[in-house]
């Protein structure tokens, strides 16, 4: 499975996690259970931009640390909009959700296969 | 020893990455996820913390607010703070530096970059602290040396004055008594008239020290006049009176060894301690409070000591007699304030070692 095409930059993750695959996987496998993306999208739906910013900022940080770059990119765009009190469009939040769901499926498969990543 | 990196971040993954970066054990990693816990930890453990890594976006108390609190408490002066953030709002970043942040590291960070900047910041702060301590130590040493030098100089002055006193056949310890009494009267004057004469503890010390030189000019008076038994002629008395102005010339020899304030005080004492409040003194016929206060003080204590001391021609007067003669204006004319300080100081003067026997 080409993880890079799926949105996970394993090379960058290896460097960031100092070659510690165990710790990387521990956090990677928690990614599908992230609550900040859900709460962030909910806050956007309710036009609670401050709440949305806090949750999306944290989600963006986590996806960046895990080198899940496609999700990180969209999350960064959303955070930039929220920073200037602009409510992200439904199209953008859907894009984020879709990309997130896609990469989560990949992560679950990696966990199931027990694939060595580093 | 500052052996701890303190991470304030609500994202446990960020904390884990810092632990990985410092997996070699160079520093202990402690963390908390909110501002309140952070302040509680720092209050107890700030002496062990080498650096604070602070996230900006946190719930409840965000990093910006916490940084301001740390800055206000002076913690950023002691412990460097690096902001570790994915925030890229330039205004917020600028504010971080304004409130004492040492550096900003952008998330997600490369381990080698983060480690390099954290280590450098810690080293820089350690060097700064060491330099500050060295400067403080050297400043203290220099101040001690200056103090010793001042003490040596004052001692030289006292010894010189004692030599002059010896030559003048002055009563034993006259200089010491003048010094002690000048401190007593100056202190009482400061107490009775707090803002009137610019007397401070420092000024009083100067007056006491400089009073030792009040008769230094006597060294210029020929023995034939100084040690003449019996009455002096008018011309001989004029020569004696010149000890005030001659003393100022002698003082110029010490200008290089003493600070400006000491020289000025000594000058005023030497030149004017024989002025009278009614303008009939010498050498300049100064009137009233044109006479420097230090000279007025020495004038009354010198007069008193002369009255109570045994001379060749007479025994010393009793304390009662001396106080009465001065306050009734029979020996010199003094201001009401000086007389008030003098009379109120009587019990203190009587208790000084040098006068206990005399009383």
Interface residues (C-beta under 8 A of the other chain):
Chain A: X15 X16 X17 X18 X20 X23 X27 X53 X54 X57 X58 X60 X61 X62 X64 X65 X66 X67 X72 X79 X83
Chain B: X10 X11 X13 X14 X16 X17 X20 X21 X23 X57 X59 X86 X87 X89 X107 X108 X109 X110 X111
